[in-house]
Amino acid sequence: MGDKERLDWLEKRDGEALISDDAGRWAISSGGMQNVPNADEAIAISTLFFVEAVDWQPSIREAIDVAIEKELVEAGTTQIV
């Protein structure tokens, strides 16, 4: 899978967040809490993410790949398109 496909996958998912920690690890998270964003314009928000330890990866690419694989397993398929 190329970078374009990874970014296209991420862009199509509302509420998914690409986050990093202070140790340089990356994860995709859809779990957490935030105040409701304004639909008309961007506003400052406060966000809390939930990330399982196994979701932290050493690169952005690997974090996206893990999230895609997790989604496929939950959907009952294992083939990355």
mmCIF file of the N, C-alpha and C atoms, coordinates in Angstrom:
data_MODEL
# 
_entry.id   MODEL 
# 
loop_
_atom_site.group_PDB 
_atom_site.id 
_atom_site.type_symbol 
_atom_site.label_atom_id 
_atom_site.label_alt_id 
_atom_site.label_comp_id 
_atom_site.label_asym_id 
_atom_site.label_entity_id 
_atom_site.label_seq_id 
_atom_site.pdbx_PDB_ins_code 
_atom_site.Cartn_x 
_atom_site.Cartn_y 
_atom_site.Cartn_z 
_atom_site.occupancy 
_atom_site.B_iso_or_equiv 
_atom_site.pdbx_formal_charge 
_atom_site.auth_seq_id 
_atom_site.auth_comp_id 
_atom_site.auth_asym_id 
_atom_site.auth_atom_id 
_atom_site.pdbx_PDB_model_num 
ATOM 1   N N  . MET A 1 1  ? 0.843   -1.171  0.000  1.00 0.00 ? 1  MET A N  1 
ATOM 2   C CA . MET A 1 1  ? 0.000   0.000   0.000  1.00 0.00 ? 1  MET A CA 1 
ATOM 3   C C  . MET A 1 1  ? 0.892   1.239   0.000  1.00 0.00 ? 1  MET A C  1 
ATOM 4   N N  . GLY A 1 2  ? 0.548   2.184   -0.845 1.00 0.00 ? 2  GLY A N  1 
ATOM 5   C CA . GLY A 1 2  ? 1.335   3.405   -0.937 1.00 0.00 ? 2  GLY A CA 1 
ATOM 6   C C  . GLY A 1 2  ? 0.818   4.499   -0.012 1.00 0.00 ? 2  GLY A C  1 
ATOM 7   N N  . ASP A 1 3  ? 1.596   5.575   0.076  1.00 0.00 ? 3  ASP A N  1 
ATOM 8   C CA . ASP A 1 3  ? 1.230   6.680   0.959  1.00 0.00 ? 3  ASP A CA 1 
ATOM 9   C C  . ASP A 1 3  ? -0.094  7.326   0.566  1.00 0.00 ? 3  ASP A C  1 
ATOM 10  N N  . LYS A 1 4  ? -0.359  7.443   -0.739 1.00 0.00 ? 4  LYS A N  1 
ATOM 11  C CA . LYS A 1 4  ? -1.623  8.038   -1.186 1.00 0.00 ? 4  LYS A CA 1 
ATOM 12  C C  . LYS A 1 4  ? -2.805  7.231   -0.671 1.00 0.00 ? 4  LYS A C  1 
ATOM 13  N N  . GLU A 1 5  ? -2.723  5.915   -0.775 1.00 0.00 ? 5  GLU A N  1 
ATOM 14  C CA . GLU A 1 5  ? -3.814  5.056   -0.297 1.00 0.00 ? 5  GLU A CA 1 
ATOM 15  C C  . GLU A 1 5  ? -3.986  5.175   1.220  1.00 0.00 ? 5  GLU A C  1 
ATOM 16  N N  . ARG A 1 6  ? -2.874  5.268   1.921  1.00 0.00 ? 6  ARG A N  1 
ATOM 17  C CA . ARG A 1 6  ? -2.950  5.434   3.378  1.00 0.00 ? 6  ARG A CA 1 
ATOM 18  C C  . ARG A 1 6  ? -3.652  6.745   3.743  1.00 0.00 ? 6  ARG A C  1 
ATOM 19  N N  . LEU A 1 7  ? -3.235  7.830   3.093  1.00 0.00 ? 7  LEU A N  1 
ATOM 20  C CA . LEU A 1 7  ? -3.837  9.131   3.388  1.00 0.00 ? 7  LEU A CA 1 
ATOM 21  C C  . LEU A 1 7  ? -5.296  9.179   2.959  1.00 0.00 ? 7  LEU A C  1 
ATOM 22  N N  . ASP A 1 8  ? -5.620  8.576   1.811  1.00 0.00 ? 8  ASP A N  1 
ATOM 23  C CA . ASP A 1 8  ? -7.018  8.517   1.369  1.00 0.00 ? 8  ASP A CA 1 
ATOM 24  C C  . ASP A 1 8  ? -7.868  7.770   2.392  1.00 0.00 ? 8  ASP A C  1 
ATOM 25  N N  . TRP A 1 9  ? -7.345  6.657   2.915  1.00 0.00 ? 9  TRP A N  1 
ATOM 26  C CA . TRP A 1 9  ? -8.068  5.873   3.920  1.00 0.00 ? 9  TRP A CA 1 
ATOM 27  C C  . TRP A 1 9  ? -8.341  6.734   5.154  1.00 0.00 ? 9  TRP A C  1 
ATOM 28  N N  . LEU A 1 10 ? -7.306  7.416   5.638  1.00 0.00 ? 10 LEU A N  1 
ATOM 29  C CA . LEU A 1 10 ? -7.440  8.231   6.847  1.00 0.00 ? 10 LEU A CA 1 
ATOM 30  C C  . LEU A 1 10 ? -8.391  9.408   6.622  1.00 0.00 ? 10 LEU A C  1 
ATOM 31  N N  . GLU A 1 11 ? -8.296  10.037  5.458  1.00 0.00 ? 11 GLU A N  1 
ATOM 32  C CA . GLU A 1 11 ? -9.112  11.211  5.153  1.00 0.00 ? 11 GLU A CA 1 
ATOM 33  C C  . GLU A 1 11 ? -10.608 10.884  5.111  1.00 0.00 ? 11 GLU A C  1 
ATOM 34  N N  . LYS A 1 12 ? -10.957 9.652   4.777  1.00 0.00 ? 12 LYS A N  1 
ATOM 35  C CA . LYS A 1 12 ? -12.365 9.247   4.662  1.00 0.00 ? 12 LYS A CA 1 
ATOM 36  C C  . LYS A 1 12 ? -13.002 8.926   6.010  1.00 0.00 ? 12 LYS A C  1 
ATOM 37  N N  . ARG A 1 13 ? -12.257 8.976   7.079  1.00 0.00 ? 13 ARG A N  1 
ATOM 38  C CA . ARG A 1 13 ? -12.770 8.594   8.393  1.00 0.00 ? 13 ARG A CA 1 
ATOM 39  C C  . ARG A 1 13 ? -12.894 9.797   9.318  1.00 0.00 ? 13 ARG A C  1 
ATOM 40  N N  . ASP A 1 14 ? -14.127 10.264  9.479  1.00 0.00 ? 14 ASP A N  1 
ATOM 41  C CA . ASP A 1 14 ? -14.376 11.360  10.424 1.00 0.00 ? 14 ASP A CA 1 
ATOM 42  C C  . ASP A 1 14 ? -14.104 10.877  11.840 1.00 0.00 ? 14 ASP A C  1 
ATOM 43  N N  . GLY A 1 15 ? -13.465 11.693  12.614 1.00 0.00 ? 15 GLY A N  1 
ATOM 44  C CA . GLY A 1 15 ? -13.223 11.361  14.014 1.00 0.00 ? 15 GLY A CA 1 
ATOM 45  C C  . GLY A 1 15 ? -11.963 10.555  14.275 1.00 0.00 ? 15 GLY A C  1 
ATOM 46  N N  . GLU A 1 16 ? -11.269 10.118  13.237 1.00 0.00 ? 16 GLU A N  1 
ATOM 47  C CA . GLU A 1 16 ? -10.000 9.404   13.418 1.00 0.00 ? 16 GLU A CA 1 
ATOM 48  C C  . GLU A 1 16 ? -8.911  10.452  13.631 1.00 0.00 ? 16 GLU A C  1 
ATOM 49  N N  . ALA A 1 17 ? -7.991  10.158  14.522 1.00 0.00 ? 17 ALA A N  1 
ATOM 50  C CA . ALA A 1 17 ? -6.917  11.101  14.815 1.00 0.00 ? 17 ALA A CA 1 
ATOM 51  C C  . ALA A 1 17 ? -5.563  10.421  14.667 1.00 0.00 ? 17 ALA A C  1 
ATOM 52  N N  . LEU A 1 18 ? -4.665  11.070  13.962 1.00 0.00 ? 18 LEU A N  1 
ATOM 53  C CA . LEU A 1 18 ? -3.269  10.647  13.883 1.00 0.00 ? 18 LEU A CA 1 
ATOM 54  C C  . LEU A 1 18 ? -2.542  11.416  14.978 1.00 0.00 ? 18 LEU A C  1 
ATOM 55  N N  . ILE A 1 19 ? -2.016  10.693  15.961 1.00 0.00 ? 19 ILE A N  1 
ATOM 56  C CA . ILE A 1 19 ? -1.389  11.358  17.101 1.00 0.00 ? 19 ILE A CA 1 
ATOM 57  C C  . ILE A 1 19 ? 0.003   10.786  17.352 1.00 0.00 ? 19 ILE A C  1 
ATOM 58  N N  . SER A 1 20 ? 0.829   11.586  18.003 1.00 0.00 ? 20 SER A N  1 
ATOM 59  C CA . SER A 1 20 ? 2.165   11.118  18.382 1.00 0.00 ? 20 SER A CA 1 
ATOM 60  C C  . SER A 1 20 ? 2.361   11.365  19.872 1.00 0.00 ? 20 SER A C  1 
ATOM 61  N N  . ASP A 1 21 ? 3.283   10.585  20.455 1.00 0.00 ? 21 ASP A N  1 
ATOM 62  C CA . ASP A 1 21 ? 3.609   10.803  21.864 1.00 0.00 ? 21 ASP A CA 1 
ATOM 63  C C  . ASP A 1 21 ? 5.002   11.419  21.968 1.00 0.00 ? 21 ASP A C  1 
ATOM 64  N N  . ASP A 1 22 ? 5.429   11.728  23.167 1.00 0.00 ? 22 ASP A N  1 
ATOM 65  C CA . ASP A 1 22 ? 6.722   12.381  23.377 1.00 0.00 ? 22 ASP A CA 1 
ATOM 66  C C  . ASP A 1 22 ? 7.907   11.474  23.097 1.00 0.00 ? 22 ASP A C  1 
ATOM 67  N N  . ALA A 1 23 ? 7.653   10.186  22.883 1.00 0.00 ? 23 ALA A N  1 
ATOM 68  C CA . ALA A 1 23 ? 8.730   9.239   22.574 1.00 0.00 ? 23 ALA A CA 1 
ATOM 69  C C  . ALA A 1 23 ? 8.862   8.999   21.071 1.00 0.00 ? 23 ALA A C  1 
ATOM 70  N N  . GLY A 1 24 ? 8.098   9.735   20.257 1.00 0.00 ? 24 GLY A N  1 
ATOM 71  C CA . GLY A 1 24 ? 8.197   9.608   18.812 1.00 0.00 ? 24 GLY A CA 1 
ATOM 72  C C  . GLY A 1 24 ? 7.362   8.488   18.218 1.00 0.00 ? 24 GLY A C  1 
ATOM 73  N N  . ARG A 1 25 ? 6.453   7.924   19.003 1.00 0.00 ? 25 ARG A N  1 
ATOM 74  C CA . ARG A 1 25 ? 5.573   6.872   18.489 1.00 0.00 ? 25 ARG A CA 1 
ATOM 75  C C  . ARG A 1 25 ? 4.314   7.506   17.911 1.00 0.00 ? 25 ARG A C  1 
ATOM 76  N N  . TRP A 1 26 ? 3.660   6.755   17.009 1.00 0.00 ? 26 TRP A N  1 
ATOM 77  C CA . TRP A 1 26 ? 2.466   7.230   16.316 1.00 0.00 ? 26 TRP A CA 1 
ATOM 78  C C  . TRP A 1 26 ? 1.326   6.244   16.490 1.00 0.00 ? 26 TRP A C  1 
ATOM 79  N N  . ALA A 1 27 ? 0.094   6.765   16.483 1.00 0.00 ? 27 ALA A N  1 
ATOM 80  C CA . ALA A 1 27 ? -1.093  5.909   16.574 1.00 0.00 ? 27 ALA A CA 1 
ATOM 81  C C  . ALA A 1 27 ? -2.269  6.604   15.892 1.00 0.00 ? 27 ALA A C  1 
ATOM 82  N N  . ILE A 1 28 ? -3.218  5.792   15.471 1.00 0.00 ? 28 ILE A N  1 
ATOM 83  C CA . ILE A 1 28 ? -4.501  6.282   14.977 1.00 0.00 ? 28 ILE A CA 1 
ATOM 84  C C  . ILE A 1 28 ? -5.515  5.956   16.064 1.00 0.00 ? 28 ILE A C  1 
ATOM 85  N N  . SER A 1 29 ? -6.293  6.936   16.462 1.00 0.00 ? 29 SER A N  1 
ATOM 86  C CA . SER A 1 29 ? -7.295  6.712   17.503 1.00 0.00 ? 29 SER A CA 1 
ATOM 87  C C  . SER A 1 29 ? -8.643  7.251   17.051 1.00 0.00 ? 29 SER A C  1 
ATOM 88  N N  . SER A 1 30 ? -9.681  6.484   17.320 1.00 0.00 ? 30 SER A N  1 
ATOM 89  C CA . SER A 1 30 ? -11.043 6.971   17.094 1.00 0.00 ? 30 SER A CA 1 
ATOM 90  C C  . SER A 1 30 ? -11.789 7.064   18.418 1.00 0.00 ? 30 SER A C  1 
ATOM 91  N N  . GLY A 1 31 ? -11.120 6.652   19.492 1.00 0.00 ? 31 GLY A N  1 
ATOM 92  C CA . GLY A 1 31 ? -11.751 6.692   20.803 1.00 0.00 ? 31 GLY A CA 1 
ATOM 93  C C  . GLY A 1 31 ? -11.274 7.882   21.596 1.00 0.00 ? 31 GLY A C  1 
ATOM 94  N N  . GLY A 1 32 ? -12.189 8.523   22.264 1.00 0.00 ? 32 GLY A N  1 
ATOM 95  C CA . GLY A 1 32 ? -11.821 9.652   23.093 1.00 0.00 ? 32 GLY A CA 1 
ATOM 96  C C  . GLY A 1 32 ? -12.999 10.577  23.299 1.00 0.00 ? 32 GLY A C  1 
ATOM 97  N N  . MET A 1 33 ? -12.698 11.757  23.779 1.00 0.00 ? 33 MET A N  1 
ATOM 98  C CA . MET A 1 33 ? -13.743 12.744  24.042 1.00 0.00 ? 33 MET A CA 1 
ATOM 99  C C  . MET A 1 33 ? -13.248 14.120  23.614 1.00 0.00 ? 33 MET A C  1 
ATOM 100 N N  . GLN A 1 34 ? -14.185 14.932  23.151 1.00 0.00 ? 34 GLN A N  1 
ATOM 101 C CA . GLN A 1 34 ? -13.884 16.321  22.828 1.00 0.00 ? 34 GLN A CA 1 
ATOM 102 C C  . GLN A 1 34 ? -15.181 17.109  22.871 1.00 0.00 ? 34 GLN A C  1 
ATOM 103 N N  . ASN A 1 35 ? -15.043 18.435  22.981 1.00 0.00 ? 35 ASN A N  1 
ATOM 104 C CA . ASN A 1 35 ? -16.240 19.244  22.868 1.00 0.00 ? 35 ASN A CA 1 
ATOM 105 C C  . ASN A 1 35 ? -16.715 19.195  21.417 1.00 0.00 ? 35 ASN A C  1 
ATOM 106 N N  . VAL A 1 36 ? -17.979 19.463  21.197 1.00 0.00 ? 36 VAL A N  1 
ATOM 107 C CA . VAL A 1 36 ? -18.555 19.348  19.859 1.00 0.00 ? 36 VAL A CA 1 
ATOM 108 C C  . VAL A 1 36 ? -17.998 20.460  18.980 1.00 0.00 ? 36 VAL A C  1 
ATOM 109 N N  . PRO A 1 37 ? -17.392 20.087  17.827 1.00 0.00 ? 37 PRO A N  1 
ATOM 110 C CA . PRO A 1 37 ? -16.848 21.117  16.947 1.00 0.00 ? 37 PRO A CA 1 
ATOM 111 C C  . PRO A 1 37 ? -17.960 21.904  16.257 1.00 0.00 ? 37 PRO A C  1 
ATOM 112 N N  . ASN A 1 38 ? -17.656 23.140  15.924 1.00 0.00 ? 38 ASN A N  1 
ATOM 113 C CA . ASN A 1 38 ? -18.577 24.004  15.197 1.00 0.00 ? 38 ASN A CA 1 
ATOM 114 C C  . ASN A 1 38 ? -18.527 23.619  13.728 1.00 0.00 ? 38 ASN A C  1 
ATOM 115 N N  . ALA A 1 39 ? -19.661 23.370  13.117 1.00 0.00 ? 39 ALA A N  1 
ATOM 116 C CA . ALA A 1 39 ? -19.695 22.951  11.717 1.00 0.00 ? 39 ALA A CA 1 
ATOM 117 C C  . ALA A 1 39 ? -19.369 24.095  10.761 1.00 0.00 ? 39 ALA A C  1 
ATOM 118 N N  . ASP A 1 40 ? -19.574 25.333  11.195 1.00 0.00 ? 40 ASP A N  1 
ATOM 119 C CA . ASP A 1 40 ? -19.386 26.468  10.298 1.00 0.00 ? 40 ASP A CA 1 
ATOM 120 C C  . ASP A 1 40 ? -17.937 26.926  10.174 1.00 0.00 ? 40 ASP A C  1 
ATOM 121 N N  . GLU A 1 41 ? -17.180 26.819  11.250 1.00 0.00 ? 41 GLU A N  1 
ATOM 122 C CA . GLU A 1 41 ? -15.794 27.275  11.213 1.00 0.00 ? 41 GLU A CA 1 
ATOM 123 C C  . GLU A 1 41 ? -14.969 26.495  12.230 1.00 0.00 ? 41 GLU A C  1 
ATOM 124 N N  . ALA A 1 42 ? -13.676 26.478  12.018 1.00 0.00 ? 42 ALA A N  1 
ATOM 125 C CA . ALA A 1 42 ? -12.776 25.788  12.947 1.00 0.00 ? 42 ALA A CA 1 
ATOM 126 C C  . ALA A 1 42 ? -12.717 26.556  14.261 1.00 0.00 ? 42 ALA A C  1 
ATOM 127 N N  . ILE A 1 43 ? -12.759 25.812  15.370 1.00 0.00 ? 43 ILE A N  1 
ATOM 128 C CA . ILE A 1 43 ? -12.663 26.422  16.690 1.00 0.00 ? 43 ILE A CA 1 
ATOM 129 C C  . ILE A 1 43 ? -11.627 25.655  17.505 1.00 0.00 ? 43 ILE A C  1 
ATOM 130 N N  . ALA A 1 44 ? -11.171 26.244  18.578 1.00 0.00 ? 44 ALA A N  1 
ATOM 131 C CA . ALA A 1 44 ? -10.259 25.554  19.492 1.00 0.00 ? 44 ALA A CA 1 
ATOM 132 C C  . ALA A 1 44 ? -11.053 24.500  20.258 1.00 0.00 ? 44 ALA A C  1 
ATOM 133 N N  . ILE A 1 45 ? -10.470 23.315  20.376 1.00 0.00 ? 45 ILE A N  1 
ATOM 134 C CA . ILE A 1 45 ? -11.136 22.242  21.115 1.00 0.00 ? 45 ILE A CA 1 
ATOM 135 C C  . ILE A 1 45 ? -10.151 21.609  22.088 1.00 0.00 ? 45 ILE A C  1 
ATOM 136 N N  . SER A 1 46 ? -10.684 20.914  23.054 1.00 0.00 ? 46 SER A N  1 
ATOM 137 C CA . SER A 1 46 ? -9.885  20.126  23.984 1.00 0.00 ? 46 SER A CA 1 
ATOM 138 C C  . SER A 1 46 ? -10.226 18.669  23.718 1.00 0.00 ? 46 SER A C  1 
ATOM 139 N N  . THR A 1 47 ? -9.207  17.842  23.510 1.00 0.00 ? 47 THR A N  1 
ATOM 140 C CA . THR A 1 47 ? -9.439  16.451  23.124 1.00 0.00 ? 47 THR A CA 1 
ATOM 141 C C  . THR A 1 47 ? -8.672  15.507  24.033 1.00 0.00 ? 47 THR A C  1 
ATOM 142 N N  . LEU A 1 48 ? -9.306  14.391  24.374 1.00 0.00 ? 48 LEU A N  1 
ATOM 143 C CA . LEU A 1 48 ? -8.694  13.314  25.142 1.00 0.00 ? 48 LEU A CA 1 
ATOM 144 C C  . LEU A 1 48 ? -8.781  12.056  24.289 1.00 0.00 ? 48 LEU A C  1 
ATOM 145 N N  . PHE A 1 49 ? -7.639  11.407  24.017 1.00 0.00 ? 49 PHE A N  1 
ATOM 146 C CA . PHE A 1 49 ? -7.608  10.202  23.189 1.00 0.00 ? 49 PHE A CA 1 
ATOM 147 C C  . PHE A 1 49 ? -7.397  8.967   24.038 1.00 0.00 ? 49 PHE A C  1 
ATOM 148 N N  . PHE A 1 50 ? -7.992  7.854   23.611 1.00 0.00 ? 50 PHE A N  1 
ATOM 149 C CA . PHE A 1 50 ? -7.731  6.546   24.192 1.00 0.00 ? 50 PHE A CA 1 
ATOM 150 C C  . PHE A 1 50 ? -6.933  5.749   23.173 1.00 0.00 ? 50 PHE A C  1 
ATOM 151 N N  . VAL A 1 51 ? -5.750  5.269   23.555 1.00 0.00 ? 51 VAL A N  1 
ATOM 152 C CA . VAL A 1 51 ? -4.892  4.495   22.652 1.00 0.00 ? 51 VAL A CA 1 
ATOM 153 C C  . VAL A 1 51 ? -4.413  3.252   23.382 1.00 0.00 ? 51 VAL A C  1 
ATOM 154 N N  . GLU A 1 52 ? -4.649  2.085   22.781 1.00 0.00 ? 52 GLU A N  1 
ATOM 155 C CA . GLU A 1 52 ? -4.123  0.847   23.352 1.00 0.00 ? 52 GLU A CA 1 
ATOM 156 C C  . GLU A 1 52 ? -2.624  0.786   23.082 1.00 0.00 ? 52 GLU A C  1 
ATOM 157 N N  . ALA A 1 53 ? -1.874  0.181   23.991 1.00 0.00 ? 53 ALA A N  1 
ATOM 158 C CA . ALA A 1 53 ? -0.415  0.120   23.863 1.00 0.00 ? 53 ALA A CA 1 
ATOM 159 C C  . ALA A 1 53 ? 0.019   -0.505  22.542 1.00 0.00 ? 53 ALA A C  1 
ATOM 160 N N  . VAL A 1 54 ? -0.703  -1.521  22.067 1.00 0.00 ? 54 VAL A N  1 
ATOM 161 C CA . VAL A 1 54 ? -0.311  -2.200  20.818 1.00 0.00 ? 54 VAL A CA 1 
ATOM 162 C C  . VAL A 1 54 ? -0.505  -1.321  19.590 1.00 0.00 ? 54 VAL A C  1 
ATOM 163 N N  . ASP A 1 55 ? -1.266  -0.237  19.719 1.00 0.00 ? 55 ASP A N  1 
ATOM 164 C CA . ASP A 1 55 ? -1.502  0.651   18.578 1.00 0.00 ? 55 ASP A CA 1 
ATOM 165 C C  . ASP A 1 55 ? -0.360  1.638   18.343 1.00 0.00 ? 55 ASP A C  1 
ATOM 166 N N  . TRP A 1 56 ? 0.507   1.854   19.335 1.00 0.00 ? 56 TRP A N  1 
ATOM 167 C CA . TRP A 1 56 ? 1.643   2.762   19.158 1.00 0.00 ? 56 TRP A CA 1 
ATOM 168 C C  . TRP A 1 56 ? 2.663   2.119   18.228 1.00 0.00 ? 56 TRP A C  1 
ATOM 169 N N  . GLN A 1 57 ? 3.079   2.861   17.204 1.00 0.00 ? 57 GLN A N  1 
ATOM 170 C CA . GLN A 1 57 ? 4.013   2.359   16.201 1.00 0.00 ? 57 GLN A CA 1 
ATOM 171 C C  . GLN A 1 57 ? 5.145   3.364   15.992 1.00 0.00 ? 57 GLN A C  1 
ATOM 172 N N  . PRO A 1 58 ? 6.285   2.890   15.466 1.00 0.00 ? 58 PRO A N  1 
ATOM 173 C CA . PRO A 1 58 ? 7.433   3.783   15.296 1.00 0.00 ? 58 PRO A CA 1 
ATOM 174 C C  . PRO A 1 58 ? 7.317   4.758   14.119 1.00 0.00 ? 58 PRO A C  1 
ATOM 175 N N  . SER A 1 59 ? 6.333   4.553   13.226 1.00 0.00 ? 59 SER A N  1 
ATOM 176 C CA . SER A 1 59 ? 6.194   5.465   12.086 1.00 0.00 ? 59 SER A CA 1 
ATOM 177 C C  . SER A 1 59 ? 4.720   5.728   11.791 1.00 0.00 ? 59 SER A C  1 
ATOM 178 N N  . ILE A 1 60 ? 4.469   6.825   11.094 1.00 0.00 ? 60 ILE A N  1 
ATOM 179 C CA . ILE A 1 60 ? 3.107   7.162   10.680 1.00 0.00 ? 60 ILE A CA 1 
ATOM 180 C C  . ILE A 1 60 ? 2.551   6.059   9.792  1.00 0.00 ? 60 ILE A C  1 
ATOM 181 N N  . ARG A 1 61 ? 3.350   5.596   8.844  1.00 0.00 ? 61 ARG A N  1 
ATOM 182 C CA . ARG A 1 61 ? 2.889   4.546   7.926  1.00 0.00 ? 61 ARG A CA 1 
ATOM 183 C C  . ARG A 1 61 ? 2.452   3.297   8.689  1.00 0.00 ? 61 ARG A C  1 
ATOM 184 N N  . GLU A 1 62 ? 3.279   2.867   9.632  1.00 0.00 ? 62 GLU A N  1 
ATOM 185 C CA . GLU A 1 62 ? 2.944   1.661   10.402 1.00 0.00 ? 62 GLU A CA 1 
ATOM 186 C C  . GLU A 1 62 ? 1.698   1.878   11.254 1.00 0.00 ? 62 GLU A C  1 
ATOM 187 N N  . ALA A 1 63 ? 1.523   3.067   11.794 1.00 0.00 ? 63 ALA A N  1 
ATOM 188 C CA . ALA A 1 63 ? 0.330   3.357   12.595 1.00 0.00 ? 63 ALA A CA 1 
ATOM 189 C C  . ALA A 1 63 ? -0.930  3.258   11.737 1.00 0.00 ? 63 ALA A C  1 
ATOM 190 N N  . ILE A 1 64 ? -0.878  3.810   10.530 1.00 0.00 ? 64 ILE A N  1 
ATOM 191 C CA . ILE A 1 64 ? -2.029  3.722   9.627  1.00 0.00 ? 64 ILE A CA 1 
ATOM 192 C C  . ILE A 1 64 ? -2.269  2.276   9.223  1.00 0.00 ? 64 ILE A C  1 
ATOM 193 N N  . ASP A 1 65 ? -1.203  1.537   8.902  1.00 0.00 ? 65 ASP A N  1 
ATOM 194 C CA . ASP A 1 65 ? -1.357  0.129   8.512  1.00 0.00 ? 65 ASP A CA 1 
ATOM 195 C C  . ASP A 1 65 ? -1.988  -0.697  9.631  1.00 0.00 ? 65 ASP A C  1 
ATOM 196 N N  . VAL A 1 66 ? -1.579  -0.462  10.870 1.00 0.00 ? 66 VAL A N  1 
ATOM 197 C CA . VAL A 1 66 ? -2.153  -1.183  12.011 1.00 0.00 ? 66 VAL A CA 1 
ATOM 198 C C  . VAL A 1 66 ? -3.641  -0.851  12.145 1.00 0.00 ? 66 VAL A C  1 
ATOM 199 N N  . ALA A 1 67 ? -4.003  0.417   11.976 1.00 0.00 ? 67 ALA A N  1 
ATOM 200 C CA . ALA A 1 67 ? -5.409  0.820   12.077 1.00 0.00 ? 67 ALA A CA 1 
ATOM 201 C C  . ALA A 1 67 ? -6.243  0.197   10.959 1.00 0.00 ? 67 ALA A C  1 
ATOM 202 N N  . ILE A 1 68 ? -5.685  0.141   9.749  1.00 0.00 ? 68 ILE A N  1 
ATOM 203 C CA . ILE A 1 68 ? -6.394  -0.488  8.629  1.00 0.00 ? 68 ILE A CA 1 
ATOM 204 C C  . ILE A 1 68 ? -6.588  -1.970  8.901  1.00 0.00 ? 68 ILE A C  1 
ATOM 205 N N  . GLU A 1 69 ? -5.534  -2.633  9.339  1.00 0.00 ? 69 GLU A N  1 
ATOM 206 C CA . GLU A 1 69 ? -5.623  -4.066  9.638  1.00 0.00 ? 69 GLU A CA 1 
ATOM 207 C C  . GLU A 1 69 ? -6.653  -4.332  10.735 1.00 0.00 ? 69 GLU A C  1 
ATOM 208 N N  . LYS A 1 70 ? -6.654  -3.501  11.760 1.00 0.00 ? 70 LYS A N  1 
ATOM 209 C CA . LYS A 1 70 ? -7.610  -3.648  12.861 1.00 0.00 ? 70 LYS A CA 1 
ATOM 210 C C  . LYS A 1 70 ? -9.046  -3.504  12.346 1.00 0.00 ? 70 LYS A C  1 
ATOM 211 N N  . GLU A 1 71 ? -9.262  -2.535  11.467 1.00 0.00 ? 71 GLU A N  1 
ATOM 212 C CA . GLU A 1 71 ? -10.586 -2.322  10.878 1.00 0.00 ? 71 GLU A CA 1 
ATOM 213 C C  . GLU A 1 71 ? -11.019 -3.532  10.052 1.00 0.00 ? 71 GLU A C  1 
ATOM 214 N N  . LEU A 1 72 ? -10.095 -4.086  9.279  1.00 0.00 ? 72 LEU A N  1 
ATOM 215 C CA . LEU A 1 72 ? -10.413 -5.253  8.456  1.00 0.00 ? 72 LEU A CA 1 
ATOM 216 C C  . LEU A 1 72 ? -10.754 -6.465  9.313  1.00 0.00 ? 72 LEU A C  1 
ATOM 217 N N  . VAL A 1 73 ? -10.004 -6.688  10.368 1.00 0.00 ? 73 VAL A N  1 
ATOM 218 C CA . VAL A 1 73 ? -10.277 -7.817  11.265 1.00 0.00 ? 73 VAL A CA 1 
ATOM 219 C C  . VAL A 1 73 ? -11.657 -7.654  11.901 1.00 0.00 ? 73 VAL A C  1 
ATOM 220 N N  . GLU A 1 74 ? -11.978 -6.442  12.336 1.00 0.00 ? 74 GLU A N  1 
ATOM 221 C CA . GLU A 1 74 ? -13.288 -6.189  12.943 1.00 0.00 ? 74 GLU A CA 1 
ATOM 222 C C  . GLU A 1 74 ? -14.413 -6.388  11.936 1.00 0.00 ? 74 GLU A C  1 
ATOM 223 N N  . ALA A 1 75 ? -14.130 -6.137  10.646 1.00 0.00 ? 75 ALA A N  1 
ATOM 224 C CA . ALA A 1 75 ? -15.133 -6.314  9.593  1.00 0.00 ? 75 ALA A CA 1 
ATOM 225 C C  . ALA A 1 75 ? -15.210 -7.759  9.110  1.00 0.00 ? 75 ALA A C  1 
ATOM 226 N N  . GLY A 1 76 ? -14.284 -8.599  9.572  1.00 0.00 ? 76 GLY A N  1 
ATOM 227 C CA . GLY A 1 76 ? -14.307 -10.006 9.199  1.00 0.00 ? 76 GLY A CA 1 
ATOM 228 C C  . GLY A 1 76 ? -13.558 -10.343 7.929  1.00 0.00 ? 76 GLY A C  1 
ATOM 229 N N  . THR A 1 77 ? -12.686 -9.451  7.479  1.00 0.00 ? 77 THR A N  1 
ATOM 230 C CA . THR A 1 77 ? -11.862 -9.710  6.303  1.00 0.00 ? 77 THR A CA 1 
ATOM 231 C C  . THR A 1 77 ? -10.412 -9.419  6.664  1.00 0.00 ? 77 THR A C  1 
ATOM 232 N N  . THR A 1 78 ? -9.485  -9.922  5.888  1.00 0.00 ? 78 THR A N  1 
ATOM 233 C CA . THR A 1 78 ? -8.070  -9.677  6.191  1.00 0.00 ? 78 THR A CA 1 
ATOM 234 C C  . THR A 1 78 ? -7.294  -9.172  4.992  1.00 0.00 ? 78 THR A C  1 
ATOM 235 N N  . GLN A 1 79 ? -7.987  -8.810  3.928  1.00 0.00 ? 79 GLN A N  1 
ATOM 236 C CA . GLN A 1 79 ? -7.292  -8.388  2.714  1.00 0.00 ? 79 GLN A CA 1 
ATOM 237 C C  . GLN A 1 79 ? -7.255  -6.873  2.626  1.00 0.00 ? 79 GLN A C  1 
ATOM 238 N N  . ILE A 1 80 ? -6.046  -6.316  2.630  1.00 0.00 ? 80 ILE A N  1 
ATOM 239 C CA . ILE A 1 80 ? -5.873  -4.880  2.437  1.00 0.00 ? 80 ILE A CA 1 
ATOM 240 C C  . ILE A 1 80 ? -5.959  -4.599  0.951  1.00 0.00 ? 80 ILE A C  1 
ATOM 241 N N  . VAL A 1 81 ? -6.864  -3.692  0.572  1.00 0.00 ? 81 VAL A N  1 
ATOM 242 C CA . VAL A 1 81 ? -7.079  -3.374  -0.851 1.00 0.00 ? 81 VAL A CA 1 
ATOM 243 C C  . VAL A 1 81 ? -6.181  -2.241  -1.255 1.00 0.00 ? 81 VAL A C  1 
# 
